[in-house]
Amino acid sequence: MDELLNWRREFPSLEQSVYMISHSLGAMPRRARERLNEYADQWTNRSIRAWSEGWWEMPVAVGDLVGRIIGAGPGEVVMHQNVSVCQGIILSCLDWSGKRNKIVFEETTFSTNAYLNHATAAAGARPVCVPSEDAIRVPLERLLAAIDHETLLVSVSHVAYRSSWIQDLAAITGRAHEMGALVAADIYQSAGSVPVDVGAIGVDFATGGSVKWLCGGPGAGYLYVRRDLWPQLEPRVTGWMAHRAPFAFESGPIDYAADSFRFLNGTPGIPALYAALSGYEIILDVGVERIRAKSLRQTARLIELARENGFRVHSPLADAERGGTVVLDVPHGQRVTDELLRRDVLVDYRPGAGIRVAPHFYTKDEELDLTIAEIRRILDAPAFR
């Protein structure tokens, strides 16, 4: 008996499809609709008073729930719209004008991170992209060798989005700190499916969002900043919420708040924060360790089924190196994906990688077999031969 399947009743969309896309959009919790109604009621009935009755604190209060999932302390996580904003804030905190101006990142990182890292060259940064030979992983020793005394920031993904490869954050952080550099970890593809403890690892920054494994929907990204760094960081991407006295509406240079509010900027997206709450609560109730145990079992089964059918697996085969997604490199990948979606088998496709298949804690074992069987049927159809 799989006790985690008891949670299926909390996700209505699971009855409408074979849901294998939690790496891209986690299923919507039933109670998220209730939370959005709560927001509408607050806006209707409390109007402007809602700000002083909870809305103003929500970017940190909701961040505290995320913090419990990722190993951050109270007040150490603030909420933003997405990772692009969060990564931009991190980069804006740093002085790129000196000799220590390298940003080291891996070729397998998400495109947003690469775009921002390259764009920071206009501020004096030297982007250094460590290449991958197989588009699955970057050898750890190669990444560590790129970090030197001229490195200011190491910006890496914990789990690679195109292959589900897990990087050794502890080793990377240790090397970076030895060289006097900071570490920004993108934990979007790990938080909620792979255990991560930002405090224990010692990363300086971490970013992620709610769309995927956290089942929190779009519009709720999060930023963790190590507490002892707060006094020395002054983000140039800022706004009135980051001021020590925001309602003084002073017109001079900003006087930053002493706490993590200094990493906020403009008016927060309150509806998205309401929507995200239910997913965080459920992940905390289920427990990431239990989610990970089931994920390893089911992804191993997916790999076994894929290989039995002759499908190339574009993800690590070793449990310790693999996140929650299995990527299948099959012929006509985009067309196969389109046909799977038409049949209500929800997956997605990434060029140069393949079809991404992601069970979550609410996935039935028989859905693994069904997904692979449908891919086989599609490929065996005359139109695909």
Wavefront OBJ file of the C-alpha trace (Angstrom):
o trace
v 0.000 0.000 0.000
v 1.356 3.398 -1.054
v 0.181 5.747 1.699
v 1.180 8.822 -0.318
v -1.612 8.055 -2.779
v -4.043 9.189 -0.084
v -3.051 12.715 -1.126
v -4.495 12.254 -4.596
v -7.893 13.433 -3.403
v -6.310 16.835 -2.760
v -5.538 17.258 -6.481
v -8.626 17.183 -8.723
v -6.687 17.350 -11.990
v -5.183 13.909 -11.304
v -8.555 12.381 -12.132
v -8.557 14.043 -15.545
v -5.160 13.024 -16.884
v -1.981 11.027 -16.405
v -0.055 13.763 -14.643
v 3.656 13.400 -15.392
v 4.599 17.066 -15.592
v 5.234 18.162 -11.996
v 8.778 19.187 -12.999
v 7.120 21.954 -15.060
v 3.734 22.619 -13.442
v 2.757 20.848 -10.256
v -0.863 19.783 -9.908
v -3.151 22.378 -8.326
v -4.226 21.556 -4.755
v -7.971 21.618 -4.189
v -7.577 24.044 -1.305
v -5.716 26.580 -3.487
v -9.091 27.638 -4.867
v -10.261 28.260 -1.297
v -7.173 30.367 -0.635
v -7.832 32.473 -3.731
v -11.412 32.965 -2.559
v -9.987 34.063 0.791
v -7.899 36.674 -1.038
v -10.963 37.899 -2.929
v -12.914 38.131 0.321
v -10.111 40.093 1.963
v -9.951 42.535 -0.923
v -13.739 42.888 -0.965
v -14.381 43.165 2.756
v -11.206 44.648 4.232
v -9.999 46.727 1.286
v -7.039 48.964 2.220
v -7.058 47.535 5.751
v -5.871 44.185 4.386
v -2.351 45.596 4.043
v -2.029 46.138 7.781
v -3.864 42.893 8.515
v -1.364 40.595 6.823
v -0.725 41.513 3.207
v 2.341 43.654 3.946
v 4.116 40.826 5.769
v 3.174 38.093 3.283
v 6.425 38.161 1.251
v 8.295 37.103 4.404
v 5.532 35.102 6.122
v 4.997 32.950 3.039
v 8.773 32.791 2.595
v 8.990 31.209 6.027
v 6.997 28.206 4.751
v 9.444 27.808 1.875
v 12.276 28.208 4.360
v 11.057 25.191 6.313
v 11.229 23.110 3.125
v 14.727 24.212 2.074
v 16.449 24.482 5.467
v 16.383 28.272 5.892
v 15.722 30.056 9.162
v 12.772 32.324 9.967
v 12.846 35.562 7.983
v 15.601 34.369 5.634
v 13.403 33.838 2.553
v 11.468 36.557 0.730
v 8.967 36.081 -2.080
v 9.150 37.612 -5.534
v 7.427 37.051 -8.860
v 9.980 34.627 -10.312
v 13.596 33.469 -10.392
v 14.559 36.044 -13.021
v 13.775 38.789 -10.507
v 15.534 36.934 -7.685
v 18.689 36.271 -9.683
v 18.722 39.876 -10.864
v 18.583 41.094 -7.266
v 21.536 38.882 -6.330
v 23.648 40.163 -9.198
v 22.733 43.746 -8.343
v 24.106 43.312 -4.801
v 27.660 42.784 -6.013
v 30.423 45.098 -7.222
v 31.744 43.878 -10.570
v 34.250 46.678 -11.144
v 37.291 45.081 -9.506
v 39.681 42.267 -10.406
v 37.460 39.768 -8.594
v 34.684 39.883 -11.184
v 34.169 36.379 -12.550
v 30.773 34.650 -12.586
v 31.250 30.910 -12.928
v 28.266 28.857 -14.088
v 27.607 25.616 -15.911
v 26.430 25.071 -19.477
v 23.516 22.992 -18.157
v 22.021 25.899 -16.199
v 18.579 27.274 -17.038
v 18.505 29.891 -19.781
v 17.372 32.724 -17.476
v 20.466 32.328 -15.335
v 22.765 32.261 -18.338
v 21.116 35.353 -19.855
v 21.484 37.328 -16.635
v 25.068 36.207 -16.089
v 26.072 37.264 -19.596
v 24.151 40.541 -19.307
v 26.104 41.410 -16.151
v 29.182 41.783 -18.349
v 27.882 45.298 -19.037
v 28.536 46.045 -15.347
v 32.092 44.682 -15.553
v 31.536 40.989 -14.870
v 33.456 38.229 -16.648
v 31.048 35.344 -17.319
v 32.745 31.935 -17.391
v 30.555 29.098 -18.650
v 31.874 25.618 -17.862
v 31.004 23.318 -20.784
v 29.306 19.923 -20.771
v 30.444 17.119 -23.034
v 27.176 15.167 -23.019
v 24.503 17.839 -22.301
v 23.644 15.865 -19.158
v 26.286 16.889 -16.628
v 29.371 19.019 -16.084
v 32.220 17.105 -14.405
v 32.606 18.351 -10.849
v 36.374 18.651 -11.118
v 36.021 20.876 -14.182
v 33.617 23.192 -12.400
v 35.767 23.369 -9.275
v 38.842 24.158 -11.361
v 37.075 27.166 -12.880
v 36.619 28.749 -9.433
v 39.653 30.839 -8.501
v 40.688 33.950 -6.550
v 39.168 36.196 -9.230
v 35.735 34.590 -8.894
v 33.113 36.744 -7.218
v 30.059 34.515 -7.712
v 29.428 30.867 -8.549
v 25.910 30.525 -9.948
v 24.808 26.908 -10.301
v 21.681 24.780 -10.476
v 21.248 22.063 -7.864
v 19.348 19.889 -10.363
v 19.731 20.441 -14.105
v 16.403 21.117 -15.782
v 17.205 19.283 -19.055
v 18.647 16.086 -17.614
v 17.714 15.957 -13.900
v 21.402 15.682 -12.960
v 22.166 16.556 -9.326
v 25.232 18.684 -8.645
v 27.336 18.446 -5.495
v 26.382 21.780 -3.930
v 28.422 21.118 -0.803
v 31.651 20.575 -2.757
v 30.996 23.597 -4.969
v 30.238 25.801 -1.965
v 33.319 24.594 -0.125
v 35.581 25.408 -3.070
v 33.950 28.791 -3.664
v 34.315 29.863 -0.048
v 37.916 28.657 -0.011
v 38.553 31.024 -2.936
v 36.619 33.879 -1.294
v 33.669 33.637 -3.692
v 29.926 33.563 -3.051
v 27.480 30.883 -4.224
v 24.002 31.349 -5.673
v 22.143 28.049 -6.010
v 19.111 27.652 -8.245
v 17.096 24.995 -6.394
v 13.986 25.228 -8.563
v 14.233 21.614 -9.745
v 15.102 20.175 -6.340
v 12.985 21.904 -3.687
v 10.016 19.670 -2.959
v 11.435 16.552 -4.630
v 15.090 16.305 -3.563
v 16.130 17.188 0.007
v 18.110 20.421 0.177
v 19.314 22.271 3.284
v 20.697 25.661 2.329
v 21.754 26.409 5.882
v 23.706 23.195 6.352
v 25.350 23.452 2.931
v 26.239 27.080 3.523
v 25.205 28.562 0.179
v 25.040 32.352 0.234
v 21.959 32.699 -1.951
v 19.282 30.343 -3.217
v 16.449 30.935 -5.643
v 13.503 28.932 -6.873
v 9.809 29.035 -7.556
v 6.508 27.397 -6.784
v 5.378 26.323 -10.235
v 6.952 22.879 -10.156
v 7.412 20.346 -7.337
v 6.022 22.708 -4.683
v 2.584 22.723 -6.384
v 2.209 26.422 -5.681
v 1.428 27.759 -9.137
v 3.020 30.631 -11.074
v 3.985 34.052 -9.760
v 5.628 33.012 -6.488
v 9.415 32.860 -6.689
v 11.637 32.902 -3.610
v 15.005 34.310 -2.640
v 17.148 33.077 0.253
v 20.054 35.213 1.465
v 22.420 34.022 4.205
v 21.635 36.100 7.276
v 25.163 37.238 8.122
v 25.496 38.774 4.648
v 22.514 41.108 5.026
v 24.369 44.169 6.426
v 26.897 44.249 3.581
v 24.496 43.757 0.654
v 22.749 46.698 -0.980
v 20.803 45.568 -4.046
v 20.566 48.064 -6.885
v 17.407 46.301 -8.057
v 15.293 47.690 -5.258
v 12.118 49.535 -4.362
v 10.130 51.175 -1.645
v 9.447 47.975 0.346
v 13.197 47.633 0.916
v 13.418 50.982 2.736
v 13.895 51.106 6.484
v 10.858 53.409 6.708
v 8.896 52.810 3.489
v 5.923 54.936 4.459
v 8.131 57.967 4.966
v 8.354 58.086 1.151
v 11.770 59.743 1.278
v 13.135 60.897 -2.066
v 16.882 60.551 -1.391
v 19.063 57.433 -1.694
v 17.496 54.385 -0.088
v 18.152 53.593 3.559
v 17.886 49.809 3.485
v 15.839 47.855 6.004
v 17.950 45.939 8.500
v 16.118 42.649 7.905
v 15.341 40.628 4.772
v 12.863 43.274 3.611
v 15.977 44.929 2.134
v 15.798 42.301 -0.634
v 12.251 43.184 -1.622
v 11.360 45.891 -4.126
v 7.888 46.926 -5.290
v 4.372 45.918 -4.321
v 4.181 42.113 -3.985
v 1.887 39.838 -5.991
v -0.524 39.026 -3.191
v -2.868 36.720 -5.189
v 0.044 34.467 -6.199
v 1.156 34.213 -2.572
v -2.322 33.111 -1.502
v -2.355 30.527 -4.292
v 1.052 29.140 -3.311
v 0.327 28.523 0.368
v -1.532 25.231 -0.022
v 1.216 23.554 -2.026
v 3.854 24.464 0.562
v 1.697 23.160 3.397
v 1.104 19.856 1.631
v 4.799 19.350 0.826
v 5.622 19.989 4.481
v 2.941 17.537 5.610
v 4.062 14.807 3.218
v 7.765 15.386 3.873
v 10.499 15.746 1.259
v 12.323 12.640 2.483
v 9.232 10.503 1.789
v 8.757 12.205 -1.557
v 12.380 11.501 -2.482
v 12.145 7.820 -1.539
v 9.120 7.322 -3.763
v 10.657 9.390 -6.544
v 13.792 7.247 -6.640
v 11.708 4.084 -6.854
v 9.454 5.406 -9.595
v 12.150 7.060 -11.694
v 14.184 3.836 -11.539
v 11.120 1.989 -12.801
v 10.683 4.512 -15.618
v 14.298 4.002 -16.662
v 13.816 0.227 -16.618
v 10.684 0.499 -18.777
v 12.354 2.927 -21.161
v 15.352 0.678 -21.707
v 13.110 -2.343 -22.226
v 11.504 -0.385 -25.065
v 14.792 0.742 -26.547
v 14.417 4.400 -25.553
v 17.595 6.363 -24.835
v 17.603 7.850 -21.335
v 18.979 11.392 -21.169
v 19.197 11.412 -17.345
v 21.686 9.949 -14.864
v 21.097 6.263 -14.153
v 22.572 6.350 -10.629
v 20.050 7.251 -7.929
v 22.389 9.655 -6.154
v 22.890 11.667 -9.349
v 19.259 11.819 -10.499
v 16.524 14.267 -9.544
v 12.813 13.682 -9.943
v 12.616 13.663 -13.742
v 13.470 11.067 -16.371
v 14.249 12.467 -19.819
v 13.643 10.192 -22.805
v 15.365 10.864 -26.109
v 13.009 9.240 -28.623
v 12.488 9.834 -32.353
v 10.071 12.639 -33.241
v 10.154 13.855 -29.643
v 8.095 17.017 -30.125
v 5.446 15.255 -32.220
v 5.237 12.392 -29.732
v 4.799 14.900 -26.929
v 2.008 16.676 -28.802
v 0.224 13.363 -29.275
v 0.676 12.418 -25.613
v -0.910 15.723 -24.594
v -3.812 15.037 -26.941
v -4.286 11.737 -25.120
v -4.174 13.487 -21.708
v -0.761 12.091 -20.814
v 0.895 15.278 -19.583
v 4.634 15.602 -20.266
v 6.794 18.159 -22.056
v 9.691 18.262 -24.511
v 12.998 20.125 -24.478
v 15.117 20.402 -27.640
v 18.437 18.654 -27.358
v 17.204 16.602 -24.414
v 13.916 14.835 -25.039
v 10.577 14.123 -23.422
v 10.601 14.970 -19.724
v 8.556 12.587 -17.556
v 8.117 13.391 -13.874
v 6.146 11.358 -11.336
v 5.470 12.994 -7.970
v 4.278 11.736 -4.594
v 0.715 11.502 -5.924
v 1.600 9.316 -8.942
v 0.297 5.748 -9.241
v 2.781 3.059 -10.245
v 0.512 1.944 -13.093
v 0.760 5.430 -14.584
v 4.452 4.808 -15.237
v 3.654 1.760 -17.343
v 0.852 3.585 -19.108
v 3.080 6.524 -20.065
v 5.802 4.358 -21.581
v 3.215 2.150 -23.286
v 1.596 5.201 -24.899
v 4.957 6.413 -26.202
v 5.540 2.951 -27.674
v 2.100 2.903 -29.322
v 2.622 6.348 -30.818
v 6.029 5.466 -32.237
v 4.657 2.221 -33.677
v 1.845 4.024 -35.480
v 2.266 4.292 -39.281
v 2.463 8.093 -39.124
v 5.637 7.872 -36.995
v 7.496 5.162 -38.837
l 1 2 3 4 5 6 7 8 9 10 11 12 13 14 15 16 17 18 19 20 21 22 23 24 25 26 27 28 29 30 31 32 33 34 35 36 37 38 39 40 41 42 43 44 45 46 47 48 49 50 51 52 53 54 55 56 57 58 59 60 61 62 63 64 65 66 67 68 69 70 71 72 73 74 75 76 77 78 79 80 81 82 83 84 85 86 87 88 89 90 91 92 93 94 95 96 97 98 99 100 101 102 103 104 105 106 107 108 109 110 111 112 113 114 115 116 117 118 119 120 121 122 123 124 125 126 127 128 129 130 131 132 133 134 135 136 137 138 139 140 141 142 143 144 145 146 147 148 149 150 151 152 153 154 155 156 157 158 159 160 161 162 163 164 165 166 167 168 169 170 171 172 173 174 175 176 177 178 179 180 181 182 183 184 185 186 187 188 189 190 191 192 193 194 195 196 197 198 199 200 201 202 203 204 205 206 207 208 209 210 211 212 213 214 215 216 217 218 219 220 221 222 223 224 225 226 227 228 229 230 231 232 233 234 235 236 237 238 239 240 241 242 243 244 245 246 247 248 249 250 251 252 253 254 255 256 257 258 259 260 261 262 263 264 265 266 267 268 269 270 271 272 273 274 275 276 277 278 279 280 281 282 283 284 285 286 287 288 289 290 291 292 293 294 295 296 297 298 299 300 301 302 303 304 305 306 307 308 309 310 311 312 313 314 315 316 317 318 319 320 321 322 323 324 325 326 327 328 329 330 331 332 333 334 335 336 337 338 339 340 341 342 343 344 345 346 347 348 349 350 351 352 353 354 355 356 357 358 359 360 361 362 363 364 365 366 367 368 369 370 371 372 373 374 375 376 377 378 379 380 381 382 383 384 385
